[in-house]
Amino acid sequence: ILLLIVAVWHSRWECQDCILFAINMCLFLAGQMTDLLYTEKDLVTSLKDYIRAEESKLEQIKRWAEKLDSLTVTATQDPEGFLGHPVNAFKLVKRLNTEWGDLESLVLRDTTGGFISNLTIQRQHFPNDEDQTGAAKALIRLQDTYRLDANTISTGNLPGVKYKSHMTAEDCFELGKIAYSDADYYHTELWMAQALKQLDEGEESTLDKVTVIDYLSYAIYQQGEMERAMEYTKRLIELDPEHPRGKSNLKYFEFQLEKQKKAAEEEAPKQKEREKRETVEKKKKKQKKSKKAFSLIPEREKYEMLCRGEGIKMTPRRQSRLFCRYYNNNRNPSLLLAPVKQQDEWDRPYIVRYLDVISDAEIERIKQLAKPRLRRATISNPITGVLETASYRISKSAWLTEYDDPMIEMINDRIEGVTGLEVDTAEELQVANYGVGGQYEPHFDFGRKDEPDAFKELGTGNRIATWLFYMSDVSAGGATVFPDVGAAVWPQKGTAVFWYNLFASGEGDYSTRHAACPVLVGNKWGEFDCSCWL
């Protein structure tokens, strides 16, 4: 309403100026007056154009406000659930970094008083280009880890979603551009193809097909697929015959394709000769070699397989040795009347889960304490011992002590009672939040022999064991996986998992190498206690 009043006031003021200007011109000669009449007519035409432009601008602002009003009402009813959908998280970052800036430019065409002042003040808290790039890369990371096609992500058809969200052609184009800037032509192709698909299906957009096809054909060319690159270039020329690169690119692709065909023709006889020499036995050996055992698969692939719920399964015999029980840790006084529920998750290494060991009230209090302190999570540099951020750990964390709240001491006492380990020599409780695409790639919690200064900055010895609370359920993704042994432990609110990092001899147990899978849908909250240092 304020914007409308400002616009109408400016229109009326210009009208008054025109009237005054016309009256003053009566003093001029008749011939000049005629010219002035046409000048005035031209001014009125300009004034009407200005009014139409202002009305159009206000209509755009009104539509934007109504859309955002509806979206924010829904989102603020359940912020964590809404932002648990990775597309919602990406679009929020994109809106605040890019689209609100566009709106600001639109509004700044006129004096808008308090709105611009407020927006300018608030803008310092907005995500920047780096944040938007990070959100886009998180989506691409999820796409790879969970083997999702671009259309599935774009349409929002993710498992366990509560708030379904569609991506526009511009959103897809933005992802493609970010991949392109990293020379990642594989993902450039996937997302430019999705943007083009949505435009071909009739989606209304300010994005033009020529721009999309230009990126798409180049990405395909960079992957060595000349014929497909040439087909897209032909389509580009059909849409824009005067495109500056279209015709020259087409000639180049035709030349390269002809060159490839000649090379293939020269190679064909040699290939046939090689095939004749290859015996049936060699073929069989080749087939056997292609069937990799799980243990021979590269760690990254094993990690992603386990995140998807694939990989090896425990044999029935081993499975039969896993039990659940009430546990009092050798009649620990604190557990005699209320033993904890203990459940075996894996045998080698021995991983157990404790059920109902942290209440909802405690979880909410921990979140309340941690949220103002959340910072980008760090790792201990194995060479220098200095804490630093790393590209393979993408989460935010905060550290809590018993001095922050008496409840932290109660939780520490509970861990001590269940494990029998003294937490006086343990780290502070670390609260971690894994949002969209948040992950921690395979790592050890203990320091190896070649890392004598691994925990120098913390002023401690080596980590004996790890205790991990799960403070939220996760709709999809977010498992803790152990790639070397094929184990996967899934988040379950109110539970904790525990394992030893060191053998009784003090040697590290290398089978405990583990990772936090990217969160596909939802928010993962965890509280870590790497217990009892040597």
N, C-alpha and C positions, 0 to 999 in steps of 0.2 A: 504494500500500500504506500509506504514511504517513497519507494522508487517511482510509483505512478504519479504521486503528487509532484515530485521534483520534475518529472518529464513534462507534465501538463503546465507547470509554472514557467518553465523555460520556453515552451511553445507560445504561451500567451505573451510573454515579454517580447519575443521576437515580432509578434503581430503588432504590438504597440509601436515598436521601432519602425516598422514598415509604414504605419499610418502617419507618424510624425514626419518621416522622410518624405512622403507624398505631399503633405500639406506645405512643407517648406519649398517644394519644387514648383508651386503655383507662381512664384515670383519669376520663373524662367519664361523664355519666349515659347510660343505655341509649338514651333517645330521641335524645340528641345523637350517640351512636355510630351509630345508624341513618343519620342524616344524613351522618355521616362516611364510612360505607360507600359511599353514593352519590357522595360527594365523591371518595373513592378510586377508585371505578369510573370517574368522569369523568376523574381524573388518569391512570389507566391507559390510557384511550381516547386522551387527549391524548398520552401517552407513545408509544403505538403509531403515532399519526399522525406524531409527531416522527421515530420510527425509519423509517417508510415514506418520509418526506420526505428524511431523510438518505440512505437507500439509493437513492432516486430521483436525488438530487443526485450521489451518487458514481457512479451508473450513467451519468449524463450526462457527468460528467467523464471517466470511463473511455472512453466512446465517442469523445469529443472527442480524448483522448490517443491512442487507437488510430488514428483517422483522420489526425491530424497526424503521428504517428510514420511511418505509411506514406508520407504525402506528402513529409515532409522527407527520408526515405531516398532517394526517387526524385529529389527536387530537388537534393540536395547531391552527387549523382553527377555532375551536369553543370549547375552553377548558371547559367552564362551561357546555355546552351541552353534550360534551363527558363524562365528569366526573359525569354528572347527572345520568348516567346509573350505578347502584350500582355494577354491575359485572365489568365494566371498572375501577371503583374506587378500588375495591378489587384486581383486577389483577395488577394495577399500584403499589399498596403497596406491593403485593407479589413479583412482579418483582424486585423492588428496594431493598427489604429486603433480598430476597432469591436468585433470579436468577442472578442478577448482581454480587452477591457474588460468585456464581458458575463460572461465566464468569471470574471474577478476579482470581480465583484459576487456571483456565485453562490458562490464559495469563501469570500468574506468573511462569509457568514452564520455562519461558525464560525471558531474559532482554527485557523489552518493553518500556524503556525510559519514555517519557512524559505522555503516556497513564496511566500507573500505578500511576505516581505521581499525575496526575490530578484526577484520580479515588479515590485515597486515600484522597485527600483534600476534594473532593465532598462528600465522603462517610459519613462525619460527619453530613451531612444534610439529609441523607437517613432515611426512617422509620426504626424502630427497631422491634424486635420480638413482643414487646407489641403492637405496631401499627398494625402489621399484624394480631395479635390475635383479636384486636379491630375491624378491618375491617371484619374479618370472622364472629365475633359475630353479627355485624351489619346486615350481610346477613341473618343470622339465625333469628335475631329479625324481619326482614322484612318478612321472610318466615312464621313465626308464626302469626304476626299481620294481614297480608293480605292473609293468608291461601293459600300459593303457594306451589306446590309440587317441589321437587328437580329438576325434569326434566325441568320444566318451567323456573326456574332460570338458570339452566345449559345451556339450549339452547338460553337463552336471550330473550324469548318471553314474555316480560313484557309490560304492557299497556303504550302507548305513547312514546316508545323508539325511539330515533333518530339514535343511533349508536348501532346496535345489536352486542352482543359479546357472544361467546361461552366459556364455561368452559371446560378445559381438565379434563381427569380422575385424573391427579395429583392435580388439583385445588379442585375437589370434595373430594379427599382423604385428602387434607389439612384441609378442613372444618370438615370432620369426625374426624380427629385426635384432633383438637381443642375442639370439643364437648366431645370427649373421655377423654381428660385431665381434663375436668370439671365434669366427671362422668355423663355426659348428654347422656345416652345410646340411648335415643329416636332419637336424631338428629345424633348421631354416626351411627345408623342403616340407616337412610334416606340417608346420604351422602356416606357411604361406599357402599350401594346398588346401588346408582347412578354411582359411580366410576366403580363398577363391571359391570353394564349394558353397560357402554361405552366401557369397555375392551372387553366384550362379543360381541359387535357389530363390533369389529375389529379396534378400534382406536389404532393407533401406540403410544406406550408409553414405558417408561423405568420402569414404575410401574408394578410389577408382581401380578397376581391374587391371589396367595397364601397369600401374605401380607394383601391384602384387605379382603379376606374371613376370615382370622384369626381375624381381628378386628370385622368384621360383625357378625360372629358366637358368639363371646363373648358378643357383645352388645345385641344380641337377647336373649341370655341366661340370661343376667342380667335383662331383662324385663319379665322373667318367661316363655318364649316360648321354652320349651325343644325340642319339635319335630323339629321345624324349625332350631334351633341351631344345632341339630344332623345332619340334612340333609346337612347343609353347611359344617359341619365338615367332613362328608363323602366325599364331593366334594374336600375339602382341601387335604384329604389323597390320593384321586385319582391323584391329581396334584403333590403331594409331599409325597410319601409313607414314607419317612424318616423324616418327620416334627417332631421336638422335642416334641410338645404338642398334635399333632393330635390324636394319638391312645389313649393316656391317657384321653384326653377330651371326646372322643367318648364313652369310657367305663363309665366315670362319668355321661355323659348325659343319657346313657341307664339305668344306675342304678337309677338316679333321676326320669326318666320317668316311670319306673316300680313302683317306690315308689308312684308317683302321681296317677297312675292307681289304685293301691290297695286302696289308700285313697278315691278315687272317688267311687270305688265299695262299700266301707263300708258306705259312706255318702249317696249313692243313695236311700236306703229304707227310711231313715230319711227325705230326701228331698221330696219324694213322699207323706209322711205323712203330712208334712207341707203344701204342695200344696192342699191336700184334706181339711185341716182345714181352708184354706183361702177362704172366701166367695166371692161371686160376688160383693157385696157391697164394701168390702175392696179393691178389685181390681179397682173398679171405683174410689174410693177415692185416690188410689195410682196414677191413671192416671191423676186425677185432680191436684194433688200436683206436678206432673212432669211438668205441664204446667206453668212455672214460669212467673210472670208478669215482665215487664222490670225493674221495681223498685226493684225487689228482686234479680236480677242477680248481681253477684259480680262485683265490680267496674272495675277490670281489663278486664273482659269479655265485659262489656258495652263500655269501652274505645276502645277496639279493634273492636267491632261491628260498632261503630260510625266512626272509621277510615276507615272502608271498605264501608261506606255509608249505613249501615244497621241501625237497631234500630227503635225507635218509629218515627212516622210521625205526624206532627201537624194536628189536625182535620180541616176540611174545614171551620168551624165556626171561629176557632182561626186564620186560614190562612187569612180569609177575613178581619181581623182587621189589617193586616200588609199593609203598604203603602210605596210608594216612593214619594218624594216631593223635591221642591227647598227650601232650608233652609237658613234663615239669622240670626238665633239666636236672635229673638226679635229686628230686625232692627239694628243689630250690624253694625256700620259705615263701617267696613272693608268688610262686606258682602252685603251691600245694592245694589251695582251695579253688583256684581258677586256672587250671592248666591251659596252655595254648593249643590250638589245632594246628598240627604240623603235617605237611603233605610233601612226599618225595616228588621232585620234578625230573631229576636226572641222576644217573648213578655214577658216571665217570666223566667230569668231576661231579662230586656229590653236591647237588643243588636242592635246597628245600624251600618250600613256601610256608609262611605262617599266615593263617587266615584270621581276620577280624582283630588285628593287633593295633589298629589305629582308628579312632572313631571319626565320624563325620565332623563333629565339633572341633576336634583337634586338627583335622585337615584344613578346615576353614580358617582356623586361627593361624596356622602355619602360612597359608596363602596370604592372609592379611598382613602378617609380619614381613613376608618375603617380597611382595609385589613392589613396594617403594624402593627396594634395594636391588631388584633384578638388573643384571648387567650381562653383556655378552660373555658366555662361558669361556674359561681359559683352561689350558692344559699345562702340565709341568714339563718344560723342555728337558728331554732325557740327557742332554749333554751338559747344559748349564744349570739346570734346576730352576730357571726363571719361569714364572707364570706368564703365559702369553696366549693370544687367541690363535685358532687354527681353522683352516677351511674345512677340515673333516669333522669338526665339532660345531654343530649349528644349533645352539640353544641359548637360553638366558638362565643365569643362576644367581643365587644369593646365599650368604652364609649366616647361620643362626647359632647363638650360644645360649647357655642357661641364664646369662645375664639379661638377655633380651626378653625372656618370659619364663616364669617358673615351670610352665608346661614342657619346655624343652628339656629341663632336668628330669622331669617325670618320664619322658620318652627315652632319654639316655639310660635311665635306671631300668626301663623295660627291656631295652636291647641287651643290657648287661645281664639281666636276670635270665633271658632266653638263651643267650649265647655262652654265658660263663666267661666272657672276655671283659676286661676292665676298660671302660670307655674314657678313663682319665687320660689315656695316652692316644685317644682317637682324634681324628679331625673334627672340626666343627661340623654340624649338620649342614649339608649342602642341598639347597632346594633348587631343582631344575625344572624349567618349563620348555617343552618342545612344541612350538607352534607349527604353522604350515611348513611342511617339508623338513622339520627339525630332525636332526640325526646326530649320531656320534659313531663314526666308522670304527672298524675293528681295532682294539687296543688292549693293553694289559693294565691292570690296576696296580701291579707291583713293579718295582724297579729291577731291571736285569743287571747281571754282573758287570756288563760293559757300560752301565749308567750309574756310576757311584754317586753322582750329584743330582740324581733325579728329583729328590725332595729337599734339596738344600734350602730353598727359600722358605719351606714350611718348617724347617728346623726339626725334622723327625727322622725316624728310621724307615724301614720298609713296611708295606701294608700287609698285614696278616690275612685279613678277611674283608669282605664287602657285604654290607647290609643295605638293601634297597627297598624303601617303601613305595608302593604305587598309590598315589593320591587321587587318581581319576581313572575312570573307564575310558577306553578309546574305541570309537566306532569301527575304525579300520586302520591297520598298520600299527606301528609303535612297539613291536615286540623287542625283547632283549634276546639276542641270538649269540650262539657260540659256534662260529664257523668250523673250527677244527674238529668238533665232535658231532655237529648236526643238531644241537639242542636249540629249542626256541621256547622262551617263557613269555606269556602274553600278559599285558597289564590287567589287573583286577583290583578295583578300588578297595582300600582297607586292608590289603595284604602286604606282605614283605617277603622278599627272597633273600637267601643267604648262602654264601659259599666261601671256602677258604682259598686264598690266592697263593699261599705258601704251604709246602709240606711241613711235617713236624721237624724236619732237619733244617728248615729255613730256606730250602731251595724253592725257587718259583715253580708253580704248576702251570706249564705252558698251555694246557688244555683249557684254562680259564679265559683265554683271549676271547673277548666278547664285543658286542656292538649294540647300539640303540638304532633300530630301524626308523626310517622316516615316518612321521605321522601322516597318514593319508586323509583321514577324516576325524576331527576331534582335536582335543588339546590334551597333551600328556604332561601330568605333573608327577615328579618323583622326588623323593628325599633320600639322599645317599649318606651312609656313614661308613667310610672306609676304615674299619675298626682296628684299633690296637696296633700301634706301631712297634716294631722291634727296636 
